[in-house]
Amino acid sequence: MSYEFLKTPIEYLKGVGPKRAALLRSELNISTFDDLLNYFPFRYVDRSTFSNINEIDNDQTYFQLKGKILQPQIVGAARAKRLTAYLKDDTGIIELVWFQGINWALEKIKADVEYIVFGKPNYFNGKFNLSHPEIEPVEDFDILSSQLRPFYPSTEKLKSKNLNSRGIAKLTKLLISQIETLPETLSPQVINRFKFVSRHTAIINIHYPENKELLNKATTRLKFEELFFIQLALLRYKYVRTIRLKGHVFKLVGDNFNTFYKRYLPFELTNAQKRVIKEIRADMGSGHQMNRLLQGDVGSGKTLVALMCMLIAIDNGFQASLMAPTEILAQQHFKTISDLLLGMDLKAKLLTGSTRKAERQEIHDGLESGVVNIIIGTHALIEDTVQFKNLGLVIIDEQHRFGVEQRARLWQKNEMPPHVLVMTATPIPRTLAMTVYGDLDYSVINELPPGRKPVQTYHYYDNKRLMLYGFLKRKIAEGQQIYVVYPLIKESENLDLADLMAGYESLSRTFPLPDYAISIVHGQMKTDEKDFEMQRFIKGETQIMVATTVIEVGVDIPNASVMVIENAERFGLSQLHQLRGRVGRGAQQSFCILMTSYKLTADGKKRIDTMVKTTDGFKIAEVDMKLRGPGDMHGTRQSGMLDLRLADIIRDEKMLRYARDLAAEILKSDPDLVKNNNHILKERLSQLKKHQKDWSLIS
């Protein structure tokens, strides 16, 4: 069976046709025969055993019964219409109910015929019923093929066209019946090494397993294959980039770097910062384009590292740029870097959407002439009118907030691509970094600068609010400032949340003028209004900042020492950690207060407990990934979100490591996959590249 057959459009499978094909494409992204074969069941149910009606209880999810169906009748009218019937066996009677597919069920039910009925019991009005059960005449039931029956995910739109789990299973079974043998995708060496079953055996048994042992073997083979080809693609791209993509050679660590290090460095670098700078220096001197991810928890000193790398670029006759996702963050970086460079003969400029026309032209001219050494800005940096004399280093902060094309446009402004350093304050778990950023070199700053104290975090229920207000008044009396963050701007009828405006009014009554002043910032304000309020807080004109999560990134106010997060249970762990990182920027002890109601879900309690117990961003990220799954993690790259069908990078971490090690081993001896035994791997990579998300380009 050739791969060409597997590329056949799905409408050509008997029983599909154009309308069902359009739904399969839009709802499940199934366009070809191959897509259908790779749409795997999410559950298997043993349909070879039966229960009696009097055995039904809440302990089991599904029950399979045998008996005659009595008294089918349509009840109600119009939208409230439903079909009810009763199944009777020797031990009792149970009601069957259909709210959809009523005509189909009526046609199916015949008098004096014994049926197999399979469904999930509901407890209603003191007794059990089965809603939308599967029914099949006993004479049509194949007990041999029912030991492990597959269940497929479906949608309401598909179910309306009879493409529920059973409908999808019928299509899969029909397609499999037309396949003599499936082409192999792994080389014989890989299959023999891990004693895998063939791909043909794996695909057949993932859909219709002969037994549990073969199902386990099929699942293991297909999980490994999924992880292996992701790693092979990432590592192969990394090889091509590091070996073939030339980069500027920064040989010097010259006057600017050394002068700054000896005279202007505000504090001793941590060992982690020193290690990271050495790694980046080695990259920029290698003759190949650097493409490195720098992870650093909030307050770990990434901006200082970025500046020192910029100085190396300047010492070698190049310009450097830093692009941030928001004006507030760009302004913050500009202020920090300008203050650090005070006294040095270097010119740094800020370019954002708010930059006035005359100043903008002056900056453009300075960049083209080379007078401007460092440019810091927002999306404004990627405009065609912005041209450089010699751009050598591009730094992108919080890169997940930019699209791939936006990032690429910046480094394409040079004939030879500049070095690229991507920074993120979102800690990325080890397994996620290995999978999503596996093609990158990455560095981690895992120490706080000297003098920084870990933020103390406490969880208060709403009944402790008076105590909280007393604490806030003491901190303000000591000259410190406070953030109060809310999840919403306006009241919502659907969510029982304290909204920002109501909170602002309450705080205004508790902290009245003229003794206290309060700023308010949220995403629906105009930029100039937001900046005005932010500046009042930065200057110390207001003591309390009431805000939504717009302050999550980009506000660095050392005097702000308390972060109060209202309805903290409504925030994700990553967001809570980012918000907490807005305090603890100065030398004084800082605090984070998590306010919640008593109604906490198990996940909500886990998030709150994790925040109270640790300030380690990487431990928090691990817990967050376990709670939410890798696909939902804040900060994963846009061009390569994980789309795993079977594998789970948390549960299958050991398998992921085996897959990565094997991919690295193969590429070490055959980087272009030209050896005979690797042709099959190269061909499979090519097939996957055509219809899967890009696993590679970050910059």
C-alpha positions as CSV (number, residue, x, y, z in Angstrom):
1,M,0.0,0.0,0.0
2,S,1.6,3.3,-1.1
3,Y,1.6,6.6,0.7
4,E,-0.3,8.0,-2.3
5,F,-3.3,5.9,-1.4
6,L,-3.2,7.3,2.1
7,K,-3.3,10.9,0.7
8,T,-6.7,10.2,-0.9
9,P,-9.2,12.8,0.1
10,I,-11.6,11.6,2.8
11,E,-14.8,12.2,0.7
12,Y,-13.8,9.2,-1.5
13,L,-14.3,6.8,1.4
14,K,-17.6,5.0,1.1
15,G,-20.2,6.6,3.4
16,V,-18.5,10.0,3.6
17,G,-19.2,12.2,0.6
18,P,-18.7,16.0,0.3
19,K,-20.9,17.2,3.2
20,R,-19.5,14.8,5.8
21,A,-16.0,15.4,4.5
22,A,-16.4,19.1,5.0
23,L,-17.5,18.5,8.6
24,L,-14.6,16.1,9.2
25,R,-12.2,18.7,7.9
26,S,-13.6,21.6,9.9
27,E,-14.3,19.7,13.2
28,L,-11.5,17.2,13.4
29,N,-8.9,18.3,10.8
30,I,-9.4,15.0,9.0
31,S,-8.8,15.6,5.2
32,T,-7.3,12.3,4.0
33,F,-7.3,8.6,4.6
34,D,-4.1,9.0,6.5
35,D,-5.6,11.6,8.8
36,L,-8.5,9.2,9.6
37,L,-6.0,6.4,10.4
38,N,-4.2,8.8,12.7
39,Y,-7.3,9.8,14.6
40,F,-7.0,7.5,17.5
41,P,-9.6,6.3,20.1
42,F,-9.4,7.9,23.5
43,R,-10.9,4.9,25.4
44,Y,-11.6,1.2,25.0
45,V,-14.5,-0.6,26.6
46,D,-14.8,-4.3,27.0
47,R,-18.0,-5.2,25.3
48,S,-17.7,-8.9,25.7
49,T,-19.3,-8.9,29.2
50,F,-22.9,-8.2,30.3
51,S,-24.6,-6.9,33.4
52,N,-28.1,-7.4,34.8
53,I,-30.4,-4.3,35.1
54,N,-30.5,-4.8,38.9
55,E,-26.7,-4.5,39.1
56,I,-26.6,-0.9,37.7
57,D,-25.0,1.6,40.2
58,N,-22.7,4.6,40.2
59,D,-19.5,2.6,40.6
60,Q,-19.1,1.8,36.9
61,T,-19.1,4.3,34.0
62,Y,-20.8,2.2,31.3
63,F,-23.0,-0.9,31.4
64,Q,-23.9,-3.4,28.7
65,L,-27.3,-5.1,29.0
66,K,-29.3,-7.6,27.1
67,G,-33.1,-7.8,26.8
68,K,-36.2,-6.7,24.8
69,I,-37.2,-3.0,24.2
70,L,-40.8,-2.2,25.2
71,Q,-43.2,0.7,24.7
72,P,-41.2,3.1,22.4
73,Q,-43.1,6.4,22.3
74,I,-42.4,10.1,21.5
75,V,-43.1,12.4,24.4
76,G,-43.5,16.2,24.3
77,A,-43.5,18.5,21.2
78,A,-41.3,20.6,19.1
79,R,-37.9,21.4,20.8
80,A,-38.9,19.5,24.0
81,K,-39.6,16.3,22.0
82,R,-37.9,13.0,23.2
83,L,-38.2,9.3,22.6
84,T,-38.6,7.0,25.6
85,A,-38.6,3.2,25.8
86,Y,-38.0,0.5,28.4
87,L,-35.5,-2.3,28.4
88,K,-36.6,-5.5,30.2
89,D,-34.5,-8.4,31.3
90,D,-35.0,-11.2,33.9
91,T,-34.0,-8.9,36.8
92,G,-35.8,-5.6,36.1
93,I,-36.7,-2.7,33.8
94,I,-34.8,0.5,32.9
95,E,-35.9,3.5,30.9
96,L,-34.1,4.5,27.7
97,V,-34.2,8.1,26.5
98,W,-33.2,9.8,23.2
99,F,-33.3,13.6,22.7
100,Q,-31.7,13.4,19.3
101,G,-31.6,10.9,16.5
102,I,-35.2,10.0,17.5
103,N,-36.3,8.8,14.0
104,W,-33.2,6.6,13.7
105,A,-33.9,5.0,17.1
106,L,-37.5,4.4,16.2
107,E,-36.6,2.7,13.0
108,K,-34.1,0.6,14.8
109,I,-36.4,-0.7,17.5
110,K,-38.5,-3.8,16.5
111,A,-41.0,-5.8,18.5
112,D,-40.0,-9.2,19.9
113,V,-36.3,-8.7,19.1
114,E,-33.6,-9.1,21.7
115,Y,-31.1,-6.3,21.8
116,I,-27.7,-5.5,23.2
117,V,-27.9,-2.0,24.9
118,F,-24.8,-0.1,25.9
119,G,-24.7,3.2,27.7
120,K,-23.9,5.5,30.6
121,P,-26.4,5.4,33.5
122,N,-27.9,8.7,34.8
123,Y,-29.7,8.9,38.2
124,F,-32.9,10.9,37.9
125,N,-36.0,11.1,40.1
126,G,-34.8,8.3,42.3
127,K,-34.0,5.8,39.5
128,F,-31.4,5.1,36.8
129,N,-32.0,5.6,33.0
130,L,-29.8,5.3,29.9
131,S,-29.6,8.4,27.7
132,H,-28.7,7.9,24.0
133,P,-27.6,4.3,24.5
134,E,-26.2,2.3,21.6
135,I,-28.6,-0.5,20.6
136,E,-27.9,-3.5,18.4
137,P,-29.8,-6.7,17.7
138,V,-28.3,-9.7,19.4
139,E,-27.9,-11.5,16.1
140,D,-25.8,-8.7,14.7
141,F,-23.5,-8.5,17.7
142,D,-20.0,-9.9,17.2
143,I,-18.7,-10.8,20.6
144,L,-15.2,-11.7,19.3
145,S,-14.6,-8.2,18.0
146,S,-16.1,-6.6,21.1
147,Q,-13.5,-7.3,23.7
148,L,-11.9,-3.9,23.4
149,R,-14.2,-1.6,21.4
150,P,-12.8,1.8,20.6
151,F,-14.4,5.1,21.5
152,Y,-13.5,8.2,19.4
153,P,-13.9,11.9,20.3
154,S,-16.7,13.6,18.4
155,T,-18.6,16.9,18.3
156,E,-22.2,17.9,18.3
157,K,-22.0,18.9,14.6
158,L,-20.6,15.5,13.7
159,K,-23.1,13.7,15.9
160,S,-25.9,15.4,13.9
161,K,-24.6,13.6,10.8
162,N,-24.4,10.3,12.6
163,L,-20.7,10.7,13.0
164,N,-20.6,9.9,16.7
165,S,-18.0,7.6,18.1
166,R,-19.7,4.6,16.5
167,G,-20.0,6.4,13.2
168,I,-16.3,7.2,13.1
169,A,-15.5,3.7,14.1
170,K,-17.4,2.3,11.1
171,L,-15.5,4.6,8.8
172,T,-12.2,3.5,10.3
173,K,-13.1,-0.1,10.1
174,L,-14.1,0.3,6.4
175,L,-10.8,2.0,5.6
176,I,-8.7,-0.6,7.4
177,S,-10.5,-3.4,5.5
178,Q,-9.2,-1.8,2.3
179,I,-5.5,-1.8,3.4
180,E,-3.3,-4.8,2.8
181,T,-0.2,-3.4,4.5
182,L,0.8,0.1,5.6
183,P,4.2,1.6,4.6
184,E,6.8,1.6,7.4
185,T,8.0,4.9,8.8
186,L,10.8,3.7,11.1
187,S,14.0,2.1,9.9
188,P,14.6,-1.6,10.6
189,Q,17.5,-0.6,13.0
190,V,15.1,1.5,15.2
191,I,12.4,-1.2,15.1
192,N,14.8,-4.0,16.1
193,R,16.5,-1.9,18.7
194,F,13.3,-1.3,20.7
195,K,11.5,-4.5,19.5
196,F,8.6,-2.5,18.1
197,V,5.7,-4.0,16.3
198,S,5.4,-2.9,12.6
199,R,3.5,0.3,11.8
200,H,0.8,-1.8,10.1
201,T,0.3,-3.9,13.3
202,A,0.4,-0.8,15.5
203,I,-2.3,1.1,13.5
204,I,-4.6,-1.9,13.2
205,N,-4.4,-2.6,17.0
206,I,-4.7,1.0,18.1
207,H,-8.1,1.1,16.4
208,Y,-9.2,-2.6,16.9
209,P,-6.9,-4.3,19.4
210,E,-6.9,-8.1,19.3
211,N,-6.0,-8.0,23.0
212,K,-4.6,-5.7,25.7
213,E,-1.0,-6.8,25.1
214,L,-1.2,-5.8,21.4
215,L,-2.9,-2.6,22.4
216,N,0.0,-1.7,24.7
217,K,2.6,-2.6,22.1
218,A,0.7,-0.5,19.5
219,T,0.4,2.5,21.9
220,T,4.1,2.3,22.8
221,R,5.3,2.2,19.2
222,L,3.1,5.1,18.1
223,K,3.9,7.3,21.1
224,F,7.6,6.8,20.5
225,E,7.3,7.5,16.8
226,E,5.4,10.8,17.6
227,L,8.1,12.0,20.0
228,F,11.0,10.7,17.9
229,F,10.0,12.6,14.7
230,I,9.5,15.8,16.7
231,Q,13.0,15.5,18.1
232,L,14.5,14.5,14.8
233,A,13.0,17.6,13.1
234,L,14.1,19.9,15.9
235,L,17.7,18.6,16.1
236,R,18.1,18.4,12.3
237,Y,17.0,22.0,12.0
238,K,19.4,22.9,14.8
239,Y,22.2,21.2,13.0
240,V,21.5,23.0,9.7
241,R,21.4,26.3,11.5
242,T,24.5,25.9,13.6
243,I,26.6,24.4,10.9
244,R,25.4,26.1,7.8
245,L,24.0,29.5,8.8
246,K,26.9,31.9,9.1
247,G,26.9,34.6,11.7
248,H,28.9,37.7,12.6
249,V,32.0,36.9,14.5
250,F,32.3,39.0,17.6
251,K,36.0,38.5,18.5
252,L,36.4,41.4,20.9
253,V,35.4,41.9,24.5
254,G,36.5,45.5,24.3
255,D,36.4,48.9,26.0
256,N,32.7,49.4,26.4
257,F,32.2,46.0,28.0
258,N,35.2,46.3,30.3
259,T,34.5,49.9,31.3
260,F,30.9,49.0,32.2
261,Y,32.0,45.9,34.1
262,K,34.7,47.7,36.1
263,R,33.0,51.1,36.7
264,Y,29.3,51.0,36.2
265,L,28.1,47.5,37.2
266,P,25.5,48.2,39.9
267,F,26.2,45.0,41.8
268,E,28.3,41.8,41.6
269,L,26.9,39.4,39.0
270,T,25.5,36.2,40.2
271,N,27.3,33.0,39.2
272,A,24.2,32.2,36.9
273,Q,24.6,35.6,35.2
274,K,28.3,35.0,34.6
275,R,27.6,31.5,33.2
276,V,25.0,32.8,30.8
277,I,27.2,35.7,29.5
278,K,30.0,33.2,28.8
279,E,27.5,30.9,26.9
280,I,26.3,33.9,24.8
281,R,29.9,35.1,24.2
282,A,30.9,31.7,22.9
283,D,27.9,31.7,20.5
284,M,28.6,35.1,19.2
285,G,32.2,34.3,18.6
286,S,31.6,31.0,16.8
287,G,31.0,32.2,13.3
288,H,27.5,30.8,13.3
289,Q,24.3,32.7,14.0
290,M,23.3,32.5,17.6
291,N,19.7,31.5,18.3
292,R,19.5,31.2,22.1
293,L,16.6,31.2,24.6
294,L,17.3,32.9,27.9
295,Q,15.0,31.9,30.7
296,G,15.1,33.9,33.9
297,D,12.6,34.1,36.6
298,V,11.1,37.5,37.4
299,G,13.7,39.7,39.0
300,S,16.7,37.5,38.1
301,G,18.6,40.1,36.1
302,K,18.0,39.3,32.5
303,T,18.0,42.9,31.4
304,L,21.5,43.4,32.8
305,V,22.7,40.3,30.9
306,A,21.1,41.6,27.7
307,L,22.9,44.9,28.1
308,M,26.3,43.3,28.6
309,C,25.7,41.3,25.4
310,M,24.8,44.5,23.6
311,L,28.1,46.0,24.7
312,I,30.0,43.1,23.2
313,A,28.1,43.7,19.9
314,I,29.0,47.5,20.0
315,D,32.7,46.7,20.8
316,N,32.7,44.7,17.6
317,G,31.3,47.6,15.5
318,F,27.7,46.5,15.5
319,Q,24.3,47.9,16.6
320,A,21.9,46.1,19.0
321,S,18.2,46.2,19.3
322,L,15.7,45.1,22.0
323,M,12.1,44.5,21.0
324,A,9.4,44.3,23.7
325,P,5.7,43.5,23.3
326,T,4.2,46.6,25.0
327,E,5.1,50.3,25.3
328,I,5.2,50.0,29.1
329,L,7.8,47.2,29.0
330,A,9.8,49.0,26.2
331,Q,9.9,52.1,28.4
332,Q,10.9,50.1,31.4
333,H,13.8,48.5,29.5
334,F,14.8,51.9,28.1
335,K,14.9,53.5,31.5
336,T,16.8,50.6,33.1
337,I,19.4,50.5,30.3
338,S,19.7,54.4,30.1
339,D,20.3,54.5,33.9
340,L,22.9,51.8,33.7
341,L,24.8,53.5,30.8
342,L,24.8,56.9,32.5
343,G,28.3,58.3,32.1
344,M,29.2,56.2,29.1
345,D,29.7,57.6,25.6
346,L,26.9,55.5,24.0
347,K,23.6,56.4,22.6
348,A,20.4,54.4,23.3
349,K,17.0,55.4,21.9
350,L,13.4,54.4,22.4
351,L,11.1,53.9,19.4
352,T,7.4,53.1,20.0
353,G,4.1,53.9,18.4
354,S,3.9,57.1,20.6
355,T,7.3,58.5,19.4
356,R,6.7,61.9,17.8
357,K,7.4,62.4,14.1
358,A,10.4,64.7,14.4
359,E,12.1,62.5,17.0
360,R,11.2,59.4,15.0
361,Q,13.1,60.9,11.9
362,E,16.1,61.7,14.1
363,I,16.1,58.1,15.4
364,H,15.8,56.7,11.8
365,D,18.8,58.8,10.7
366,G,20.8,57.8,13.7
367,L,20.2,54.1,13.1
368,E,21.2,54.4,9.4
369,S,24.4,56.4,10.2
370,G,25.3,54.2,13.1
371,V,25.2,57.1,15.6
372,V,22.5,55.2,17.6
373,N,24.2,52.1,19.2
374,I,21.1,50.6,20.9
375,I,17.5,50.9,19.9
376,I,14.7,49.7,22.2
377,G,11.2,49.6,21.1
378,T,8.0,47.8,20.3
379,H,6.5,46.5,17.0
380,A,7.6,50.0,15.6
381,L,11.1,48.5,15.1
382,I,9.9,46.1,12.4
383,E,8.5,48.9,10.2
384,D,10.1,49.1,6.7
385,T,11.2,52.7,7.4
386,V,13.5,51.5,10.2
387,Q,16.9,50.6,8.7
388,F,20.2,49.9,10.4
389,K,23.8,50.6,9.4
390,N,25.0,47.3,10.9
391,L,22.6,45.4,13.1
392,G,24.5,42.6,14.9
393,L,22.3,41.5,17.8
394,V,18.6,41.3,18.2
395,I,17.0,40.7,21.6
396,I,13.3,39.8,21.8
397,D,11.6,40.0,25.2
398,E,8.6,37.8,25.9
399,Q,8.8,36.4,22.3
400,H,5.5,34.4,22.6
401,R,3.7,37.7,22.3
402,F,5.0,38.3,18.8
403,G,4.1,36.4,15.6
404,V,6.8,34.4,13.7
405,E,6.7,36.8,10.8
406,Q,7.1,39.8,13.1
407,R,10.2,38.3,14.7
408,A,11.7,37.3,11.4
409,R,11.2,40.8,9.9
410,L,13.5,42.3,12.5
411,W,16.5,40.0,11.9
412,Q,16.0,40.2,8.1
413,K,17.0,43.8,8.1
414,N,20.7,42.7,7.6
415,E,22.2,40.9,4.7
416,M,23.8,38.5,7.1
417,P,21.3,37.6,9.9
418,P,22.2,39.1,13.3
419,H,22.6,37.0,16.4
420,V,19.3,36.4,18.2
421,L,18.7,36.2,21.9
422,V,15.1,35.5,23.0
423,M,14.2,36.2,26.7
424,T,11.3,35.0,28.7
425,A,10.3,35.5,32.3
426,T,8.0,32.5,32.0
427,P,9.8,29.5,33.4
428,I,9.5,26.6,31.0
429,P,9.5,23.0,32.5
430,R,12.4,20.9,31.4
431,T,10.3,18.4,29.3
432,L,8.4,21.3,27.6
433,A,11.6,23.1,26.8
434,M,13.1,19.8,25.3
435,T,10.1,19.4,23.1
436,V,9.0,22.8,22.1
437,Y,12.3,24.6,22.1
438,G,14.4,21.6,21.4
439,D,16.2,23.2,18.4
440,L,17.5,26.1,20.5
441,D,20.4,26.5,22.7
442,Y,19.0,27.7,26.0
443,S,20.4,29.3,29.1
444,V,18.8,29.6,32.5
445,I,19.4,32.3,35.2
446,N,18.4,30.5,38.3
447,E,19.7,32.9,41.0
448,L,18.3,36.2,42.4
449,P,20.7,39.1,42.5
450,P,22.3,39.8,45.9
451,G,20.1,41.8,48.4
452,R,16.8,40.5,46.9
453,K,14.6,38.7,49.4
454,P,12.1,36.0,48.3
455,V,8.6,37.4,48.4
456,Q,6.5,36.0,51.4
457,T,3.2,34.7,50.1
458,Y,0.0,34.2,52.2
459,H,-3.5,33.0,51.5
460,Y,-6.4,34.8,53.1
461,Y,-10.1,34.0,52.8
462,D,-12.5,37.0,52.4
463,N,-13.3,37.1,56.1
464,K,-9.7,38.4,56.8
465,R,-10.2,41.6,54.8
466,L,-10.2,43.9,57.8
467,M,-6.9,42.4,58.9
468,L,-5.6,42.8,55.4
469,Y,-6.5,46.5,55.3
470,G,-4.8,47.1,58.6
471,F,-1.6,45.5,57.2
472,L,-1.8,47.7,54.1
473,K,-2.1,50.9,56.1
474,R,1.0,49.9,58.1
475,K,3.0,49.4,54.9
476,I,1.8,52.7,53.5
477,A,2.8,54.4,56.7
478,E,6.3,52.9,56.2
479,G,6.4,54.6,52.8
480,Q,5.8,51.6,50.7
481,Q,3.4,51.1,47.8
482,I,0.8,48.5,47.0
483,Y,-0.7,46.7,44.0
484,V,-4.3,45.3,44.1
485,V,-5.1,43.2,41.1
486,Y,-8.5,42.0,39.9
487,P,-9.4,39.5,37.2
488,L,-12.3,41.6,35.7
489,I,-13.0,45.2,34.7
490,K,-16.7,45.2,34.9
491,E,-19.2,43.1,36.9
492,S,-20.2,39.8,35.3
493,E,-23.5,38.2,35.9
494,N,-22.0,34.7,35.1
495,L,-19.0,34.8,37.4
496,D,-19.1,35.5,41.1
497,L,-16.0,37.7,41.1
498,A,-15.1,41.0,42.8
499,D,-14.7,43.4,39.8
500,L,-12.2,46.1,39.6
501,M,-14.5,49.1,39.7
502,A,-16.3,47.9,42.8
503,G,-13.0,47.1,44.4
504,Y,-11.7,50.6,43.5
505,E,-14.8,52.2,45.2
506,S,-14.4,50.0,48.3
507,L,-10.7,50.8,48.6
508,S,-11.4,54.5,48.1
509,R,-13.7,54.4,51.1
510,T,-11.2,52.5,53.2
511,F,-8.2,54.7,52.1
512,P,-9.8,58.2,51.7
513,L,-8.1,61.3,50.4
514,P,-6.1,63.3,51.3
515,D,-4.2,60.7,53.4
516,Y,-4.1,58.2,50.5
517,A,-4.2,58.4,46.7
518,I,-5.1,55.5,44.4
519,S,-4.3,54.9,40.7
520,I,-6.4,52.7,38.5
521,V,-5.2,50.9,35.3
522,H,-6.9,48.5,33.0
523,G,-6.8,47.3,29.4
524,Q,-9.8,49.3,28.2
525,M,-8.2,52.6,29.1
526,K,-6.6,54.8,26.4
527,T,-2.8,54.5,26.2
528,D,-2.2,58.1,27.4
529,E,-4.6,57.7,30.3
530,K,-3.0,54.4,31.3
531,D,0.5,56.0,31.1
532,F,-0.6,59.0,33.2
533,E,-1.9,56.7,36.0
534,M,1.2,54.5,35.8
535,Q,3.5,57.5,36.0
536,R,1.7,58.8,39.1
537,F,2.4,55.5,40.8
538,I,6.0,55.3,39.6
539,K,6.6,58.8,41.0
540,G,5.1,57.9,44.3
541,E,2.2,60.3,43.9
542,T,-0.2,57.4,44.6
543,Q,0.2,54.7,47.2
544,I,-2.1,52.0,45.8
545,M,-2.4,50.8,42.2
546,V,-5.7,49.1,41.4
547,A,-5.3,47.1,38.2
548,T,-6.1,44.2,36.0
549,T,-3.4,41.9,34.7
550,V,-2.0,44.7,32.4
551,I,0.7,45.1,35.1
552,E,1.7,41.4,34.8
553,V,4.7,42.3,32.7
554,G,6.8,45.4,32.5
555,V,6.3,47.4,35.7
556,D,9.4,47.6,37.8
557,I,8.9,49.8,40.9
558,P,11.3,48.9,43.8
559,N,9.1,50.8,46.3
560,A,6.1,48.6,45.6
561,S,6.4,45.9,48.3
562,V,2.8,44.3,48.5
563,M,0.8,42.5,45.8
564,V,-2.8,41.7,46.7
565,I,-4.5,39.4,44.2
566,E,-8.3,39.3,44.5
567,N,-10.1,36.1,43.5
568,A,-6.7,34.5,43.1
569,E,-8.3,31.1,42.4
570,R,-9.4,32.5,39.0
571,F,-5.8,33.0,37.8
572,G,-3.5,30.4,36.4
573,L,-0.3,29.5,38.2
574,S,1.9,31.1,35.6
575,Q,-0.1,34.4,35.9
576,L,0.0,34.4,39.7
577,H,3.8,33.9,39.6
578,Q,4.2,36.7,37.0
579,L,2.1,39.0,39.2
580,R,4.0,38.2,42.3
581,G,7.2,39.1,40.4
582,R,6.1,42.7,40.3
583,V,7.1,43.1,43.9
584,G,10.3,42.1,45.6
585,R,12.3,44.4,43.3
586,G,13.8,46.4,46.1
587,A,15.8,45.6,49.3
588,Q,12.8,45.6,51.7
589,Q,10.8,42.5,52.5
590,S,7.9,42.1,50.1
591,F,4.6,40.3,50.4
592,C,2.0,38.6,48.1
593,I,-1.5,38.2,49.5
594,L,-3.8,35.7,47.7
595,M,-7.5,36.5,48.5
596,T,-10.0,33.8,47.7
597,S,-13.5,32.8,48.6
598,Y,-14.1,29.5,50.5
599,K,-15.4,27.8,47.3
600,L,-12.1,26.4,46.0
601,T,-11.9,23.6,43.5
602,A,-9.2,20.9,44.0
603,D,-7.1,22.5,41.2
604,G,-7.7,26.0,42.7
605,K,-6.5,24.8,46.1
606,K,-3.4,23.2,44.5
607,R,-2.5,26.4,42.7
608,I,-2.9,28.5,45.9
609,D,-1.0,26.0,48.0
610,T,1.9,25.9,45.4
611,M,2.2,29.6,45.4
612,V,2.4,29.8,49.2
613,K,5.0,26.9,49.5
614,T,7.5,28.0,46.8
615,T,8.9,31.0,44.9
616,D,10.8,28.7,42.5
617,G,9.4,29.5,39.0
618,F,10.5,26.2,37.6
619,K,8.7,24.1,40.3
620,I,5.6,26.3,39.7
621,A,5.8,25.7,36.0
622,E,6.0,21.9,36.5
623,V,2.9,22.0,38.7
624,D,1.1,24.3,36.2
625,M,1.9,21.9,33.3
626,K,0.6,19.0,35.2
627,L,-2.7,20.8,36.0
628,R,-3.3,22.4,32.6
629,G,-1.4,20.2,30.2
630,P,1.5,21.3,27.9
631,G,-0.8,22.6,25.2
632,D,-2.2,25.3,27.4
633,M,1.0,26.5,28.9
634,H,1.5,30.3,28.7
635,G,4.7,31.0,26.8
636,T,4.9,28.1,24.5
637,R,5.9,29.2,21.0
638,Q,3.2,30.2,18.6
639,S,4.7,28.3,15.6
640,G,4.8,24.9,17.2
641,M,2.3,24.5,20.0
642,L,2.3,20.8,21.0
643,D,-0.3,18.8,19.1
644,L,0.4,15.3,20.4
645,R,-2.1,12.6,19.5
646,L,-1.0,9.9,22.0
647,A,2.1,10.9,23.8
648,D,2.1,13.0,27.0
649,I,5.4,14.8,27.8
650,I,4.7,14.6,31.5
651,R,3.9,10.9,31.8
652,D,6.2,9.9,28.9
653,E,9.2,11.9,29.9
654,K,11.5,8.8,29.9
655,M,10.3,7.9,26.4
656,L,10.9,11.5,25.3
657,R,14.5,11.3,26.5
658,Y,15.1,8.0,24.7
659,A,13.6,9.5,21.5
660,R,15.8,12.6,21.7
661,D,18.9,10.6,22.4
662,L,18.2,8.3,19.5
663,A,17.6,11.3,17.1
664,A,20.8,12.9,18.3
665,E,22.7,9.6,17.8
666,I,21.4,9.2,14.2
667,L,22.1,12.8,13.2
668,K,25.6,12.7,14.6
669,S,26.6,10.0,12.1
670,D,24.3,11.0,9.3
671,P,23.2,14.7,9.7
672,D,21.6,14.8,6.2
673,L,19.9,11.4,6.5
674,V,21.4,10.2,3.3
675,K,22.5,6.7,4.4
676,N,20.3,3.8,3.0
677,N,18.9,2.9,6.4
678,N,17.9,6.5,7.1
679,H,16.1,7.2,3.8
680,I,12.8,6.1,5.3
681,L,13.3,8.6,8.2
682,K,14.0,11.4,5.8
683,E,10.9,10.6,3.7
684,R,8.7,10.5,6.8
685,L,10.0,13.9,8.0
686,S,9.1,15.3,4.6
687,Q,5.6,13.9,4.8
688,L,5.0,15.3,8.2
689,K,6.4,18.7,7.3
690,K,3.7,19.2,4.7
691,H,0.7,19.1,7.0
692,Q,2.0,19.6,10.6
693,K,2.8,22.8,12.4
694,D,6.4,24.2,12.1
695,W,8.5,22.7,14.9
696,S,11.5,24.9,14.2
697,L,11.9,28.6,13.5
698,I,11.8,30.7,16.6
699,S,13.4,33.9,15.3
